[in-house]
Amino acid sequence: MPLECVPPLRMLEANRWAIPVLALLHREQGSRFAVIARAFGLSHNSLTRCLVHLKACGWVIPNPGHGHPLRPEYVLTEGGLAVGALCGQIETARARLKLGTGDLPRWSLPLVAGLGPDWTRFGEIQARLAPVTPRALSTTLKAVIDEALVRRKLEDRYPPLPLYALTGKGQELAAALGGSR
């Protein structure tokens, strides 16, 4: 079952600060470099890498009308407005669930969006999230289990079959991602 939301989520997860920066740009209708850096305590290099990534995705552009001290330096593109709104929902859900920006590994959001409350096998999850590697998927599963977003059970057979499903907390985050079923 392919997920339409997975590629944008993978692009968002490619930079640790993409989601909070896009949420801020959406909320404030643009912002200046120094304001963004201060808001998240980012170094010049970290924010520059994030903005380069967001520009390459086509979500952020330098404000063509910039020049006045009160005008934003960076604004969302037309395509970035929808992604920025999604990032705002993600940040709201993260705050409600007490999940920090760096608490989850890179494949966490696509994983949560791709799972449901029904039990799913590892291989099925890997097929949904292709091109995730088995190692990256198992690391991500361990992290989301530790954060109580996903639960794991072993089916009693030989060999034991591990199955995964979203918890209530995971379903809340999936709903914010638009991945709820």
C-alpha positions as CSV (number, residue, x, y, z in Angstrom):
1,M,0.0,0.0,0.0
2,P,2.0,3.0,-1.2
3,L,1.6,6.2,0.8
4,E,1.5,9.6,-1.0
5,C,2.7,11.4,2.1
6,V,5.9,9.4,2.5
7,P,8.1,11.2,-0.1
8,P,7.4,14.7,1.4
9,L,7.9,13.3,4.9
10,R,11.2,11.7,3.9
11,M,12.2,15.1,2.4
12,L,11.2,16.8,5.6
13,E,13.2,14.3,7.7
14,A,16.3,14.8,5.6
15,N,17.2,17.8,7.7
16,R,16.6,17.8,11.4
17,W,15.4,21.4,11.5
18,A,13.2,21.5,8.4
19,I,9.9,20.9,10.2
20,P,10.3,23.5,13.0
21,V,11.7,26.1,10.5
22,L,8.9,25.5,8.0
23,A,6.3,25.7,10.9
24,L,7.8,29.0,12.0
25,L,7.9,30.4,8.5
26,H,4.2,29.4,8.1
27,R,3.1,30.8,11.4
28,E,5.0,34.1,11.0
29,Q,4.4,34.4,7.3
30,G,8.1,34.6,6.7
31,S,11.1,35.5,8.9
32,R,14.6,36.8,9.0
33,F,17.7,34.6,9.3
34,A,18.7,35.9,12.7
35,V,15.2,35.4,14.1
36,I,15.0,31.8,13.0
37,A,18.5,31.1,14.3
38,R,17.6,32.6,17.7
39,A,14.3,30.8,17.9
40,F,15.9,27.4,17.8
41,G,19.4,28.2,19.0
42,L,20.9,27.2,15.7
43,S,24.4,28.0,14.5
44,H,24.9,29.9,11.2
45,N,26.0,26.8,9.4
46,S,23.1,24.6,10.7
47,L,20.5,27.1,9.6
48,T,22.3,27.7,6.3
49,R,22.2,23.9,5.5
50,C,18.5,23.8,6.5
51,L,17.6,26.7,4.3
52,V,19.6,25.3,1.4
53,H,17.7,22.0,1.7
54,L,14.3,23.8,1.9
55,K,15.1,25.9,-1.1
56,A,16.2,22.8,-3.0
57,C,12.8,21.2,-2.1
58,G,11.1,24.3,-3.5
59,W,9.4,25.2,-0.3
60,V,11.3,28.4,0.7
61,I,12.7,31.3,-1.3
62,P,14.5,34.5,-0.3
63,N,11.9,37.3,-0.1
64,P,12.2,39.3,-3.4
65,G,10.9,42.4,-1.5
66,H,13.4,42.1,1.3
67,G,15.4,45.2,2.2
68,H,13.4,46.8,4.9
69,P,14.4,45.7,8.5
70,L,10.8,44.6,9.2
71,R,10.3,42.6,6.0
72,P,10.9,38.8,6.3
73,E,14.1,37.6,4.6
74,Y,12.7,34.1,3.8
75,V,9.1,33.2,2.8
76,L,7.3,30.1,1.8
77,T,6.6,29.4,-1.8
78,E,3.1,28.5,-3.0
79,G,4.0,24.8,-2.7
80,G,5.6,25.5,0.7
81,L,2.4,26.9,2.2
82,A,0.8,23.4,2.4
83,V,4.0,21.8,3.6
84,G,4.3,24.6,6.2
85,A,0.8,24.0,7.4
86,L,1.6,20.3,7.8
87,C,4.7,21.2,9.7
88,G,2.7,23.4,12.0
89,Q,0.4,20.4,12.7
90,I,3.4,18.1,13.3
91,E,5.0,20.6,15.7
92,T,1.7,21.0,17.6
93,A,1.4,17.2,17.9
94,R,5.0,16.9,19.0
95,A,4.5,19.4,21.7
96,R,1.3,17.8,22.9
97,L,3.1,14.4,22.9
98,K,6.2,15.8,24.5
99,L,8.5,14.8,21.6
100,G,11.5,17.0,21.0
101,T,12.9,17.9,17.6
102,G,15.8,15.4,17.9
103,D,13.9,12.6,19.8
104,L,13.1,10.5,16.8
105,P,15.3,9.1,14.0
106,R,15.0,10.0,10.3
107,W,12.4,7.4,9.2
108,S,10.1,7.9,12.2
109,L,7.5,10.1,10.6
110,P,7.1,8.0,7.4
111,L,6.9,4.9,9.7
112,V,4.2,6.4,11.9
113,A,2.3,7.6,8.8
114,G,2.5,4.2,7.2
115,L,1.5,2.1,10.2
116,G,-2.0,1.7,11.6
117,P,-3.6,0.3,14.7
118,D,-3.6,-3.2,13.0
119,W,-0.6,-5.5,13.5
120,T,1.9,-5.4,10.7
121,R,5.0,-7.5,9.9
122,F,8.5,-6.1,9.5
123,G,8.7,-7.0,5.8
124,E,5.4,-5.3,5.1
125,I,6.6,-2.1,6.8
126,Q,9.9,-2.3,4.9
127,A,8.0,-2.7,1.6
128,R,5.8,0.4,2.4
129,L,8.9,2.5,3.2
130,A,11.2,1.4,0.4
131,P,14.1,2.3,0.1
132,V,14.6,2.0,3.9
133,T,17.3,-0.5,4.9
134,P,16.5,-3.3,7.4
135,R,19.0,-1.7,9.8
136,A,17.5,1.8,9.5
137,L,14.0,0.3,10.0
138,S,14.9,-1.7,13.1
139,T,16.7,1.3,14.6
140,T,13.7,3.4,13.9
141,L,11.3,0.8,15.3
142,K,13.3,0.6,18.5
143,A,13.2,4.4,18.9
144,V,9.5,4.7,18.3
145,I,8.8,1.8,20.7
146,D,10.9,3.6,23.3
147,E,8.8,6.7,22.8
148,A,5.6,4.7,23.1
149,L,4.4,5.5,19.6
150,V,4.5,1.9,18.4
151,R,4.0,-1.4,20.2
152,R,5.5,-4.8,19.4
153,K,4.2,-8.3,20.1
154,L,5.6,-11.7,19.2
155,E,3.2,-14.1,17.6
156,D,3.4,-17.4,19.3
157,R,4.8,-19.7,16.6
158,Y,8.1,-21.1,15.4
159,P,10.0,-19.0,14.7
160,P,8.3,-16.2,16.6
161,L,6.9,-13.5,14.4
162,P,7.3,-9.9,15.6
163,L,4.3,-7.6,14.7
164,Y,4.0,-3.9,15.1
165,A,1.1,-1.4,15.5
166,L,0.6,2.2,16.5
167,T,-0.3,3.0,20.1
168,G,-2.8,5.7,20.9
169,K,0.0,8.2,21.1
170,G,1.3,7.0,17.7
171,Q,-2.2,7.3,16.2
172,E,-2.4,10.9,17.4
173,L,0.9,11.7,15.7
174,A,-0.3,9.9,12.5
175,A,-3.5,12.0,12.5
176,A,-1.3,15.1,12.5
177,L,0.6,13.7,9.6
178,G,-2.5,12.9,7.7
179,G,-1.6,9.2,7.9
180,S,-4.5,8.1,10.1
181,R,-6.7,5.4,8.6
